[in-house]
Amino acid sequence: MEGNVGRLEEEALKRKERLWELRKKRLREDGGTDGEETEKEEQKHRELKLRNYTPQDESLKERQIAPAKPVSVEEKVKEQLEAAKPEPIIEEVDLTNLAPRKPDWDLKRDVAKKLEKLEKRTQRAIAELIRERLKGQEENLADAVQAAKQENEDSD
């Protein structure tokens, strides 16, 4: 088992070396730079920068970066708050324009359904009264006609 692990590590190292050589070759062909410069660039690129980690080792403390200071956003917030404030369109408010024209409109709205029912009942009652009067007048008219006939017959 240990032999396999050692062999895998060797193969990985050989693969890294081949890739490194290919990179150097490509950089030389493309940019015409020396291999030493590319090695320096690679080392600069791989330099550790410790932002969140506080090292205990003295040699690593040199690579620690000072904590970043937050940017002040007070001015931006003030500008946004000022931009959000609505400008007063009407300085004086006339209360007569705001008040409803009829102060009891809401009461009428609430009672309207009940009034509709009452109106229907009232119309029915009026119709019945008119019918009764007409029936009474027809009877009186009929009596008056008969009385008139009798008088005409008696006078003849």
C-alpha positions in Angstrom: 0.0 0.0 0.0 2.8 2.4 0.9 4.5 1.5 -2.3 1.5 2.6 -4.4 1.2 5.9 -2.5 4.9 6.7 -3.1 4.6 5.8 -6.8 1.6 8.1 -7.2 3.4 10.9 -5.6 6.4 10.5 -7.9 4.0 10.5 -10.9 2.4 13.6 -9.7 5.7 15.4 -9.3 6.8 14.3 -12.8 3.5 15.6 -14.2 4.0 19.0 -12.5 7.6 19.2 -13.9 6.3 18.5 -17.4 3.6 21.1 -17.1 6.1 23.6 -15.8 8.4 23.0 -18.8 5.5 23.4 -21.2 4.6 26.8 -19.6 8.1 28.0 -19.9 8.3 26.9 -23.5 5.0 28.6 -24.4 6.0 31.9 -22.6 9.3 31.9 -24.5 7.6 31.4 -27.8 4.9 34.0 -27.2 6.7 36.7 -25.4 10.3 36.0 -25.9 11.1 36.3 -22.2 13.7 34.4 -20.3 12.8 31.6 -18.0 14.2 33.4 -15.0 11.7 36.2 -15.3 8.8 33.8 -15.5 10.0 32.1 -12.4 10.1 35.4 -10.6 6.6 36.2 -11.8 5.4 32.8 -10.6 7.0 33.4 -7.2 5.4 36.8 -6.8 2.1 35.4 -7.8 2.3 32.6 -5.2 3.3 34.9 -2.3 1.0 34.4 0.7 -1.2 37.3 1.8 -2.9 36.6 5.2 -6.0 38.7 5.5 -8.1 36.8 8.1 -5.6 34.6 9.7 -3.3 35.8 12.5 -0.2 33.7 12.3 1.8 32.6 15.4 5.1 32.2 13.5 7.2 35.4 13.3 8.2 34.8 9.7 4.5 34.7 8.6 3.5 37.8 10.6 5.3 39.9 8.0 2.9 38.7 5.3 -0.2 39.6 7.3 -2.2 42.4 5.7 -3.7 45.2 7.9 -7.4 45.0 8.3 -9.3 47.0 5.8 -11.1 50.1 7.0 -14.8 50.4 6.0 -15.6 53.2 3.6 -17.8 55.9 5.0 -21.2 55.8 3.4 -22.8 58.6 5.5 -22.6 61.1 2.6 -24.2 58.7 0.1 -27.0 58.0 2.6 -27.6 61.7 3.2 -27.8 62.3 -0.5 -30.3 59.5 -1.0 -32.4 60.7 2.0 -32.5 64.2 0.6 -33.4 62.9 -2.8 -36.3 60.8 -1.3 -37.9 63.8 0.5 -40.9 64.9 -1.4 -41.1 68.6 -2.2 -44.2 70.3 -0.8 -46.5 71.0 -3.7 -49.2 72.9 -1.8 -48.0 74.7 1.3 -51.5 75.5 2.7 -54.2 72.9 2.8 -57.8 74.1 2.4 -60.0 72.0 4.7 -63.1 72.6 2.7 -61.6 70.8 -0.3 -60.7 67.8 1.9 -64.0 67.5 3.7 -66.8 65.5 2.0 -69.5 67.7 0.4 -72.2 65.8 2.4 -71.1 64.9 5.8 -73.6 62.1 6.1 -72.7 60.2 2.9 -71.3 57.2 4.8 -74.5 56.9 6.9 -76.6 57.0 3.7 -74.4 54.3 2.2 -74.8 52.0 5.2 -78.6 52.5 5.3 -79.2 52.3 1.5 -80.0 48.5 1.5 -82.5 48.8 4.3 -84.1 51.8 2.5 -84.5 49.8 -0.7 -86.5 47.1 1.1 -88.7 49.7 2.8 -89.3 51.5 -0.5 -90.5 48.2 -2.1 -92.9 47.6 0.8 -94.1 51.2 0.7 -94.9 50.9 -3.1 -96.9 47.7 -2.5 -98.9 49.3 0.3 -99.7 52.4 -1.8 -100.8 50.1 -4.7 -103.1 48.2 -2.3 -104.7 51.4 -1.0 -105.3 52.6 -4.6 -107.0 49.3 -5.5 -109.2 49.5 -2.4 -110.3 53.1 -3.3 -111.0 52.2 -6.9 -113.1 49.2 -5.7 -115.0 51.5 -3.4 -115.5 54.1 -6.1 -116.8 51.4 -8.5 -119.3 50.3 -5.9 -120.3 53.9 -5.3 -120.5 54.5 -9.0 -122.5 51.4 -9.6 -124.9 52.5 -6.8 -125.1 56.0 -8.2 -125.9 54.6 -11.7 -128.6 52.4 -10.4 -130.1 55.2 -8.4 -130.1 57.4 -11.5 -131.8 54.7 -13.5 -134.5 54.3 -10.9 -135.1 58.0 -10.8 -135.4 58.1 -14.6 -137.8 55.2 -14.5 -139.8 56.8 -11.7 -140.0 60.1 -13.5 -141.2 58.6 -16.8 
